[in-house]
């Protein structure tokens, strides 16, 4: 299922609350990102778990 714009903004907001080193660790791999999302925004993770690669690539374009 696709994410709404509000959900994308929530992920960006939560990543923005991390300092750069923490964010780099979260975005280091899809596994670390998935674990962070499960623990931080589990309701979004449950909704998009089948499309997590697309979200990770989207974030990598922004922060990578």
mmCIF file of the N, C-alpha and C atoms, coordinates in Angstrom:
data_MODEL
# 
_entry.id   MODEL 
# 
loop_
_atom_site.group_PDB 
_atom_site.id 
_atom_site.type_symbol 
_atom_site.label_atom_id 
_atom_site.label_alt_id 
_atom_site.label_comp_id 
_atom_site.label_asym_id 
_atom_site.label_entity_id 
_atom_site.label_seq_id 
_atom_site.pdbx_PDB_ins_code 
_atom_site.Cartn_x 
_atom_site.Cartn_y 
_atom_site.Cartn_z 
_atom_site.occupancy 
_atom_site.B_iso_or_equiv 
_atom_site.pdbx_formal_charge 
_atom_site.auth_seq_id 
_atom_site.auth_comp_id 
_atom_site.auth_asym_id 
_atom_site.auth_atom_id 
_atom_site.pdbx_PDB_model_num 
ATOM 1   N N  . UNK A 1 1  ? 0.847  -1.175 0.000  1.00 0.00 ? 1  UNK A N  1 
ATOM 2   C CA . UNK A 1 1  ? 0.000  0.000  0.000  1.00 0.00 ? 1  UNK A CA 1 
ATOM 3   C C  . UNK A 1 1  ? 0.898  1.246  0.000  1.00 0.00 ? 1  UNK A C  1 
ATOM 4   N N  . UNK A 1 2  ? 0.507  2.241  -0.733 1.00 0.00 ? 2  UNK A N  1 
ATOM 5   C CA . UNK A 1 2  ? 1.285  3.476  -0.843 1.00 0.00 ? 2  UNK A CA 1 
ATOM 6   C C  . UNK A 1 2  ? 1.129  4.322  0.420  1.00 0.00 ? 2  UNK A C  1 
ATOM 7   N N  . UNK A 1 3  ? 2.171  5.093  0.685  1.00 0.00 ? 3  UNK A N  1 
ATOM 8   C CA . UNK A 1 3  ? 2.127  6.007  1.820  1.00 0.00 ? 3  UNK A CA 1 
ATOM 9   C C  . UNK A 1 3  ? 1.477  7.315  1.418  1.00 0.00 ? 3  UNK A C  1 
ATOM 10  N N  . UNK A 1 4  ? 0.746  7.893  2.349  1.00 0.00 ? 4  UNK A N  1 
ATOM 11  C CA . UNK A 1 4  ? 0.189  9.223  2.108  1.00 0.00 ? 4  UNK A CA 1 
ATOM 12  C C  . UNK A 1 4  ? 1.297  10.258 2.291  1.00 0.00 ? 4  UNK A C  1 
ATOM 13  N N  . UNK A 1 5  ? 1.050  11.461 1.814  1.00 0.00 ? 5  UNK A N  1 
ATOM 14  C CA . UNK A 1 5  ? 2.016  12.542 2.002  1.00 0.00 ? 5  UNK A CA 1 
ATOM 15  C C  . UNK A 1 5  ? 2.244  12.817 3.486  1.00 0.00 ? 5  UNK A C  1 
ATOM 16  N N  . UNK A 1 6  ? 1.182  12.718 4.286  1.00 0.00 ? 6  UNK A N  1 
ATOM 17  C CA . UNK A 1 6  ? 1.311  12.945 5.729  1.00 0.00 ? 6  UNK A CA 1 
ATOM 18  C C  . UNK A 1 6  ? 2.210  11.889 6.371  1.00 0.00 ? 6  UNK A C  1 
ATOM 19  N N  . UNK A 1 7  ? 2.097  10.653 5.926  1.00 0.00 ? 7  UNK A N  1 
ATOM 20  C CA . UNK A 1 7  ? 2.945  9.588  6.464  1.00 0.00 ? 7  UNK A CA 1 
ATOM 21  C C  . UNK A 1 7  ? 4.412  9.802  6.080  1.00 0.00 ? 7  UNK A C  1 
ATOM 22  N N  . UNK A 1 8  ? 4.638  10.198 4.844  1.00 0.00 ? 8  UNK A N  1 
ATOM 23  C CA . UNK A 1 8  ? 6.010  10.498 4.415  1.00 0.00 ? 8  UNK A CA 1 
ATOM 24  C C  . UNK A 1 8  ? 6.588  11.635 5.243  1.00 0.00 ? 8  UNK A C  1 
ATOM 25  N N  . UNK A 1 9  ? 5.790  12.656 5.475  1.00 0.00 ? 9  UNK A N  1 
ATOM 26  C CA . UNK A 1 9  ? 6.255  13.788 6.273  1.00 0.00 ? 9  UNK A CA 1 
ATOM 27  C C  . UNK A 1 9  ? 6.548  13.365 7.708  1.00 0.00 ? 9  UNK A C  1 
ATOM 28  N N  . UNK A 1 10 ? 5.778  12.449 8.258  1.00 0.00 ? 10 UNK A N  1 
ATOM 29  C CA . UNK A 1 10 ? 6.021  11.961 9.618  1.00 0.00 ? 10 UNK A CA 1 
ATOM 30  C C  . UNK A 1 10 ? 7.353  11.228 9.684  1.00 0.00 ? 10 UNK A C  1 
ATOM 31  N N  . UNK A 1 11 ? 7.650  10.393 8.693  1.00 0.00 ? 11 UNK A N  1 
ATOM 32  C CA . UNK A 1 11 ? 8.943  9.705  8.651  1.00 0.00 ? 11 UNK A CA 1 
ATOM 33  C C  . UNK A 1 11 ? 10.064 10.723 8.560  1.00 0.00 ? 11 UNK A C  1 
ATOM 34  N N  . UNK A 1 12 ? 9.933  11.700 7.679  1.00 0.00 ? 12 UNK A N  1 
ATOM 35  C CA . UNK A 1 12 ? 10.954 12.735 7.546  1.00 0.00 ? 12 UNK A CA 1 
ATOM 36  C C  . UNK A 1 12 ? 11.112 13.533 8.838  1.00 0.00 ? 12 UNK A C  1 
ATOM 37  N N  . UNK A 1 13 ? 10.004 13.831 9.489  1.00 0.00 ? 13 UNK A N  1 
ATOM 38  C CA . UNK A 1 13 ? 10.046 14.566 10.760 1.00 0.00 ? 13 UNK A CA 1 
ATOM 39  C C  . UNK A 1 13 ? 10.811 13.765 11.818 1.00 0.00 ? 13 UNK A C  1 
ATOM 40  N N  . UNK A 1 14 ? 10.511 12.487 11.933 1.00 0.00 ? 14 UNK A N  1 
ATOM 41  C CA . UNK A 1 14 ? 11.175 11.658 12.941 1.00 0.00 ? 14 UNK A CA 1 
ATOM 42  C C  . UNK A 1 14 ? 12.658 11.485 12.619 1.00 0.00 ? 14 UNK A C  1 
ATOM 43  N N  . UNK A 1 15 ? 12.999 11.339 11.358 1.00 0.00 ? 15 UNK A N  1 
ATOM 44  C CA . UNK A 1 15 ? 14.414 11.273 10.987 1.00 0.00 ? 15 UNK A CA 1 
ATOM 45  C C  . UNK A 1 15 ? 15.100 12.607 11.273 1.00 0.00 ? 15 UNK A C  1 
ATOM 46  N N  . UNK A 1 16 ? 14.398 13.689 11.072 1.00 0.00 ? 16 UNK A N  1 
ATOM 47  C CA . UNK A 1 16 ? 14.951 15.007 11.323 1.00 0.00 ? 16 UNK A CA 1 
ATOM 48  C C  . UNK A 1 16 ? 15.229 15.273 12.794 1.00 0.00 ? 16 UNK A C  1 
ATOM 49  N N  . UNK A 1 17 ? 14.577 14.552 13.675 1.00 0.00 ? 17 UNK A N  1 
ATOM 50  C CA . UNK A 1 17 ? 14.808 14.699 15.113 1.00 0.00 ? 17 UNK A CA 1 
ATOM 51  C C  . UNK A 1 17 ? 16.098 14.022 15.564 1.00 0.00 ? 17 UNK A C  1 
ATOM 52  N N  . UNK A 1 18 ? 16.619 13.141 14.729 1.00 0.00 ? 18 UNK A N  1 
ATOM 53  C CA . UNK A 1 18 ? 17.866 12.456 15.053 1.00 0.00 ? 18 UNK A CA 1 
ATOM 54  C C  . UNK A 1 18 ? 19.046 13.348 14.725 1.00 0.00 ? 18 UNK A C  1 
ATOM 55  N N  . UNK A 1 19 ? 20.130 13.196 15.480 1.00 0.00 ? 19 UNK A N  1 
ATOM 56  C CA . UNK A 1 19 ? 21.329 13.922 15.058 1.00 0.00 ? 19 UNK A CA 1 
ATOM 57  C C  . UNK A 1 19 ? 21.924 13.203 13.849 1.00 0.00 ? 19 UNK A C  1 
ATOM 58  N N  . UNK A 1 20 ? 22.847 13.845 13.192 1.00 0.00 ? 20 UNK A N  1 
ATOM 59  C CA . UNK A 1 20 ? 23.371 13.316 11.920 1.00 0.00 ? 20 UNK A CA 1 
ATOM 60  C C  . UNK A 1 20 ? 23.957 11.921 12.070 1.00 0.00 ? 20 UNK A C  1 
ATOM 61  N N  . UNK A 1 21 ? 24.706 11.677 13.129 1.00 0.00 ? 21 UNK A N  1 
ATOM 62  C CA . UNK A 1 21 ? 25.312 10.354 13.329 1.00 0.00 ? 21 UNK A CA 1 
ATOM 63  C C  . UNK A 1 21 ? 24.253 9.268  13.519 1.00 0.00 ? 21 UNK A C  1 
ATOM 64  N N  . UNK A 1 22 ? 23.221 9.571  14.310 1.00 0.00 ? 22 UNK A N  1 
ATOM 65  C CA . UNK A 1 22 ? 22.137 8.602  14.507 1.00 0.00 ? 22 UNK A CA 1 
ATOM 66  C C  . UNK A 1 22 ? 21.405 8.331  13.193 1.00 0.00 ? 22 UNK A C  1 
ATOM 67  N N  . UNK A 1 23 ? 21.121 9.417  12.462 1.00 0.00 ? 23 UNK A N  1 
ATOM 68  C CA . UNK A 1 23 ? 20.414 9.269  11.177 1.00 0.00 ? 23 UNK A CA 1 
ATOM 69  C C  . UNK A 1 23 ? 21.250 8.447  10.205 1.00 0.00 ? 23 UNK A C  1 
ATOM 70  N N  . UNK A 1 24 ? 22.549 8.695  10.172 1.00 0.00 ? 24 UNK A N  1 
ATOM 71  C CA . UNK A 1 24 ? 23.429 7.917  9.293  1.00 0.00 ? 24 UNK A CA 1 
ATOM 72  C C  . UNK A 1 24 ? 23.382 6.434  9.637  1.00 0.00 ? 24 UNK A C  1 
ATOM 73  N N  . UNK A 1 25 ? 23.330 6.114  10.937 1.00 0.00 ? 25 UNK A N  1 
ATOM 74  C CA . UNK A 1 25 ? 23.234 4.709  11.347 1.00 0.00 ? 25 UNK A CA 1 
ATOM 75  C C  . UNK A 1 25 ? 21.906 4.096  10.906 1.00 0.00 ? 25 UNK A C  1 
ATOM 76  N N  . UNK A 1 26 ? 20.832 4.849  11.073 1.00 0.00 ? 26 UNK A N  1 
ATOM 77  C CA . UNK A 1 26 ? 19.499 4.354  10.674 1.00 0.00 ? 26 UNK A CA 1 
ATOM 78  C C  . UNK A 1 26 ? 19.455 4.093  9.178  1.00 0.00 ? 26 UNK A C  1 
ATOM 79  N N  . UNK A 1 27 ? 20.064 4.989  8.404  1.00 0.00 ? 27 UNK A N  1 
ATOM 80  C CA . UNK A 1 27 ? 19.982 4.887  6.946  1.00 0.00 ? 27 UNK A CA 1 
ATOM 81  C C  . UNK A 1 27 ? 21.157 4.143  6.328  1.00 0.00 ? 27 UNK A C  1 
ATOM 82  N N  . UNK A 1 28 ? 21.975 3.530  7.151  1.00 0.00 ? 28 UNK A N  1 
ATOM 83  C CA . UNK A 1 28 ? 23.142 2.797  6.651  1.00 0.00 ? 28 UNK A CA 1 
ATOM 84  C C  . UNK A 1 28 ? 22.732 1.593  5.793  1.00 0.00 ? 28 UNK A C  1 
ATOM 85  N N  . UNK A 1 29 ? 21.656 0.941  6.181  1.00 0.00 ? 29 UNK A N  1 
ATOM 86  C CA . UNK A 1 29 ? 21.196 -0.232 5.422  1.00 0.00 ? 29 UNK A CA 1 
ATOM 87  C C  . UNK A 1 29 ? 19.688 -0.338 5.538  1.00 0.00 ? 29 UNK A C  1 
ATOM 88  N N  . UNK A 1 30 ? 19.126 -1.120 4.663  1.00 0.00 ? 30 UNK A N  1 
ATOM 89  C CA . UNK A 1 30 ? 17.675 -1.305 4.713  1.00 0.00 ? 30 UNK A CA 1 
ATOM 90  C C  . UNK A 1 30 ? 17.274 -2.035 5.991  1.00 0.00 ? 30 UNK A C  1 
ATOM 91  N N  . UNK A 1 31 ? 18.137 -2.914 6.495  1.00 0.00 ? 31 UNK A N  1 
ATOM 92  C CA . UNK A 1 31 ? 17.820 -3.620 7.743  1.00 0.00 ? 31 UNK A CA 1 
ATOM 93  C C  . UNK A 1 31 ? 17.778 -2.668 8.931  1.00 0.00 ? 31 UNK A C  1 
ATOM 94  N N  . UNK A 1 32 ? 18.754 -1.771 9.027  1.00 0.00 ? 32 UNK A N  1 
ATOM 95  C CA . UNK A 1 32 ? 18.748 -0.826 10.151 1.00 0.00 ? 32 UNK A CA 1 
ATOM 96  C C  . UNK A 1 32 ? 17.561 0.134  10.032 1.00 0.00 ? 32 UNK A C  1 
ATOM 97  N N  . UNK A 1 33 ? 17.243 0.555  8.814  1.00 0.00 ? 33 UNK A N  1 
ATOM 98  C CA . UNK A 1 33 ? 16.087 1.422  8.622  1.00 0.00 ? 33 UNK A CA 1 
ATOM 99  C C  . UNK A 1 33 ? 14.797 0.698  8.996  1.00 0.00 ? 33 UNK A C  1 
ATOM 100 N N  . UNK A 1 34 ? 14.662 -0.543 8.565  1.00 0.00 ? 34 UNK A N  1 
ATOM 101 C CA . UNK A 1 34 ? 13.459 -1.316 8.871  1.00 0.00 ? 34 UNK A CA 1 
ATOM 102 C C  . UNK A 1 34 ? 13.283 -1.473 10.374 1.00 0.00 ? 34 UNK A C  1 
ATOM 103 N N  . UNK A 1 35 ? 14.361 -1.784 11.083 1.00 0.00 ? 35 UNK A N  1 
ATOM 104 C CA . UNK A 1 35 ? 14.281 -1.914 12.537 1.00 0.00 ? 35 UNK A CA 1 
ATOM 105 C C  . UNK A 1 35 ? 13.883 -0.604 13.191 1.00 0.00 ? 35 UNK A C  1 
ATOM 106 N N  . UNK A 1 36 ? 14.474 0.497  12.724 1.00 0.00 ? 36 UNK A N  1 
ATOM 107 C CA . UNK A 1 36 ? 14.117 1.805  13.267 1.00 0.00 ? 36 UNK A CA 1 
ATOM 108 C C  . UNK A 1 36 ? 12.639 2.109  13.017 1.00 0.00 ? 36 UNK A C  1 
ATOM 109 N N  . UNK A 1 37 ? 12.174 1.875  11.805 1.00 0.00 ? 37 UNK A N  1 
ATOM 110 C CA . UNK A 1 37 ? 10.776 2.158  11.478 1.00 0.00 ? 37 UNK A CA 1 
ATOM 111 C C  . UNK A 1 37 ? 9.831  1.302  12.313 1.00 0.00 ? 37 UNK A C  1 
ATOM 112 N N  . UNK A 1 38 ? 10.155 0.016  12.486 1.00 0.00 ? 38 UNK A N  1 
ATOM 113 C CA . UNK A 1 38 ? 9.323  -0.864 13.315 1.00 0.00 ? 38 UNK A CA 1 
ATOM 114 C C  . UNK A 1 38 ? 9.191  -0.325 14.728 1.00 0.00 ? 38 UNK A C  1 
ATOM 115 N N  . UNK A 1 39 ? 10.303 0.189  15.275 1.00 0.00 ? 39 UNK A N  1 
ATOM 116 C CA . UNK A 1 39 ? 10.314 0.658  16.661 1.00 0.00 ? 39 UNK A CA 1 
ATOM 117 C C  . UNK A 1 39 ? 9.791  2.077  16.818 1.00 0.00 ? 39 UNK A C  1 
ATOM 118 N N  . UNK A 1 40 ? 9.915  2.903  15.809 1.00 0.00 ? 40 UNK A N  1 
ATOM 119 C CA . UNK A 1 40 ? 9.570  4.317  15.926 1.00 0.00 ? 40 UNK A CA 1 
ATOM 120 C C  . UNK A 1 40 ? 8.177  4.623  15.406 1.00 0.00 ? 40 UNK A C  1 
ATOM 121 N N  . UNK A 1 41 ? 7.841  4.061  14.267 1.00 0.00 ? 41 UNK A N  1 
ATOM 122 C CA . UNK A 1 41 ? 6.549  4.320  13.622 1.00 0.00 ? 41 UNK A CA 1 
ATOM 123 C C  . UNK A 1 41 ? 5.950  2.987  13.159 1.00 0.00 ? 41 UNK A C  1 
ATOM 124 N N  . UNK A 1 42 ? 5.663  2.140  14.121 1.00 0.00 ? 42 UNK A N  1 
ATOM 125 C CA . UNK A 1 42 ? 5.227  0.778  13.774 1.00 0.00 ? 42 UNK A CA 1 
ATOM 126 C C  . UNK A 1 42 ? 3.960  0.760  12.927 1.00 0.00 ? 42 UNK A C  1 
ATOM 127 N N  . UNK A 1 43 ? 3.071  1.724  13.135 1.00 0.00 ? 43 UNK A N  1 
ATOM 128 C CA . UNK A 1 43 ? 1.833  1.759  12.357 1.00 0.00 ? 43 UNK A CA 1 
ATOM 129 C C  . UNK A 1 43 ? 2.113  2.028  10.883 1.00 0.00 ? 43 UNK A C  1 
ATOM 130 N N  . UNK A 1 44 ? 3.146  2.800  10.589 1.00 0.00 ? 44 UNK A N  1 
ATOM 131 C CA . UNK A 1 44 ? 3.534  3.012  9.193  1.00 0.00 ? 44 UNK A CA 1 
ATOM 132 C C  . UNK A 1 44 ? 4.230  1.765  8.666  1.00 0.00 ? 44 UNK A C  1 
ATOM 133 N N  . UNK A 1 45 ? 5.100  1.179  9.464  1.00 0.00 ? 45 UNK A N  1 
ATOM 134 C CA . UNK A 1 45 ? 5.795  -0.041 9.047  1.00 0.00 ? 45 UNK A CA 1 
ATOM 135 C C  . UNK A 1 45 ? 4.785  -1.127 8.661  1.00 0.00 ? 45 UNK A C  1 
ATOM 136 N N  . UNK A 1 46 ? 3.803  -1.351 9.487  1.00 0.00 ? 46 UNK A N  1 
ATOM 137 C CA . UNK A 1 46 ? 2.801  -2.394 9.211  1.00 0.00 ? 46 UNK A CA 1 
ATOM 138 C C  . UNK A 1 46 ? 2.101  -2.113 7.875  1.00 0.00 ? 46 UNK A C  1 
ATOM 139 N N  . UNK A 1 47 ? 1.804  -0.864 7.629  1.00 0.00 ? 47 UNK A N  1 
ATOM 140 C CA . UNK A 1 47 ? 1.105  -0.495 6.398  1.00 0.00 ? 47 UNK A CA 1 
ATOM 141 C C  . UNK A 1 47 ? 1.967  -0.722 5.157  1.00 0.00 ? 47 UNK A C  1 
ATOM 142 N N  . UNK A 1 48 ? 3.275  -0.441 5.255  1.00 0.00 ? 48 UNK A N  1 
ATOM 143 C CA . UNK A 1 48 ? 4.108  -0.428 4.049  1.00 0.00 ? 48 UNK A CA 1 
ATOM 144 C C  . UNK A 1 48 ? 5.174  -1.513 4.008  1.00 0.00 ? 48 UNK A C  1 
ATOM 145 N N  . UNK A 1 49 ? 5.127  -2.466 4.914  1.00 0.00 ? 49 UNK A N  1 
ATOM 146 C CA . UNK A 1 49 ? 6.218  -3.433 5.006  1.00 0.00 ? 49 UNK A CA 1 
ATOM 147 C C  . UNK A 1 49 ? 6.522  -4.126 3.679  1.00 0.00 ? 49 UNK A C  1 
ATOM 148 N N  . UNK A 1 50 ? 5.545  -4.289 2.835  1.00 0.00 ? 50 UNK A N  1 
ATOM 149 C CA . UNK A 1 50 ? 5.790  -4.930 1.544  1.00 0.00 ? 50 UNK A CA 1 
ATOM 150 C C  . UNK A 1 50 ? 6.440  -3.984 0.524  1.00 0.00 ? 50 UNK A C  1 
ATOM 151 N N  . UNK A 1 51 ? 6.412  -2.691 0.812  1.00 0.00 ? 51 UNK A N  1 
ATOM 152 C CA . UNK A 1 51 ? 6.980  -1.707 -0.116 1.00 0.00 ? 51 UNK A CA 1 
ATOM 153 C C  . UNK A 1 51 ? 8.134  -0.930 0.520  1.00 0.00 ? 51 UNK A C  1 
ATOM 154 N N  . UNK A 1 52 ? 8.757  -1.509 1.521  1.00 0.00 ? 52 UNK A N  1 
ATOM 155 C CA . UNK A 1 52 ? 9.789  -0.786 2.270  1.00 0.00 ? 52 UNK A CA 1 
ATOM 156 C C  . UNK A 1 52 ? 10.993 -0.426 1.402  1.00 0.00 ? 52 UNK A C  1 
ATOM 157 N N  . UNK A 1 53 ? 11.297 -1.204 0.409  1.00 0.00 ? 53 UNK A N  1 
ATOM 158 C CA . UNK A 1 53 ? 12.429 -0.882 -0.468 1.00 0.00 ? 53 UNK A CA 1 
ATOM 159 C C  . UNK A 1 53 ? 12.211 0.452  -1.176 1.00 0.00 ? 53 UNK A C  1 
ATOM 160 N N  . UNK A 1 54 ? 11.013 0.719  -1.603 1.00 0.00 ? 54 UNK A N  1 
ATOM 161 C CA . UNK A 1 54 ? 10.715 1.985  -2.280 1.00 0.00 ? 54 UNK A CA 1 
ATOM 162 C C  . UNK A 1 54 ? 10.911 3.163  -1.340 1.00 0.00 ? 54 UNK A C  1 
ATOM 163 N N  . UNK A 1 55 ? 10.452 3.022  -0.103 1.00 0.00 ? 55 UNK A N  1 
ATOM 164 C CA . UNK A 1 55 ? 10.626 4.099  0.867  1.00 0.00 ? 55 UNK A CA 1 
ATOM 165 C C  . UNK A 1 55 ? 12.099 4.304  1.175  1.00 0.00 ? 55 UNK A C  1 
ATOM 166 N N  . UNK A 1 56 ? 12.839 3.235  1.355  1.00 0.00 ? 56 UNK A N  1 
ATOM 167 C CA . UNK A 1 56 ? 14.261 3.346  1.654  1.00 0.00 ? 56 UNK A CA 1 
ATOM 168 C C  . UNK A 1 56 ? 14.990 4.070  0.522  1.00 0.00 ? 56 UNK A C  1 
ATOM 169 N N  . UNK A 1 57 ? 14.684 3.731  -0.715 1.00 0.00 ? 57 UNK A N  1 
ATOM 170 C CA . UNK A 1 57 ? 15.316 4.398  -1.860 1.00 0.00 ? 57 UNK A CA 1 
ATOM 171 C C  . UNK A 1 57 ? 14.946 5.882  -1.922 1.00 0.00 ? 57 UNK A C  1 
ATOM 172 N N  . UNK A 1 58 ? 13.705 6.206  -1.611 1.00 0.00 ? 58 UNK A N  1 
ATOM 173 C CA . UNK A 1 58 ? 13.253 7.595  -1.556 1.00 0.00 ? 58 UNK A CA 1 
ATOM 174 C C  . UNK A 1 58 ? 14.071 8.380  -0.526 1.00 0.00 ? 58 UNK A C  1 
ATOM 175 N N  . UNK A 1 59 ? 14.249 7.802  0.669  1.00 0.00 ? 59 UNK A N  1 
ATOM 176 C CA . UNK A 1 59 ? 15.009 8.476  1.725  1.00 0.00 ? 59 UNK A CA 1 
ATOM 177 C C  . UNK A 1 59 ? 16.483 8.556  1.385  1.00 0.00 ? 59 UNK A C  1 
ATOM 178 N N  . UNK A 1 60 ? 17.001 7.534  0.743  1.00 0.00 ? 60 UNK A N  1 
ATOM 179 C CA . UNK A 1 60 ? 18.411 7.548  0.335  1.00 0.00 ? 60 UNK A CA 1 
ATOM 180 C C  . UNK A 1 60 ? 18.671 8.674  -0.655 1.00 0.00 ? 60 UNK A C  1 
ATOM 181 N N  . UNK A 1 61 ? 17.703 8.958  -1.508 1.00 0.00 ? 61 UNK A N  1 
ATOM 182 C CA . UNK A 1 61 ? 17.846 10.077 -2.440 1.00 0.00 ? 61 UNK A CA 1 
ATOM 183 C C  . UNK A 1 61 ? 17.898 11.417 -1.704 1.00 0.00 ? 61 UNK A C  1 
ATOM 184 N N  . UNK A 1 62 ? 17.175 11.511 -0.601 1.00 0.00 ? 62 UNK A N  1 
ATOM 185 C CA . UNK A 1 62 ? 17.133 12.760 0.158  1.00 0.00 ? 62 UNK A CA 1 
ATOM 186 C C  . UNK A 1 62 ? 18.380 12.909 1.049  1.00 0.00 ? 62 UNK A C  1 
ATOM 187 N N  . UNK A 1 63 ? 18.695 11.871 1.810  1.00 0.00 ? 63 UNK A N  1 
ATOM 188 C CA . UNK A 1 63 ? 19.742 11.970 2.817  1.00 0.00 ? 63 UNK A CA 1 
ATOM 189 C C  . UNK A 1 63 ? 21.070 11.375 2.384  1.00 0.00 ? 63 UNK A C  1 
ATOM 190 N N  . UNK A 1 64 ? 21.051 10.553 1.325  1.00 0.00 ? 64 UNK A N  1 
ATOM 191 C CA . UNK A 1 64 ? 22.245 9.841  0.917  1.00 0.00 ? 64 UNK A CA 1 
ATOM 192 C C  . UNK A 1 64 ? 23.200 10.700 0.247  1.00 0.00 ? 64 UNK A C  1 
# 
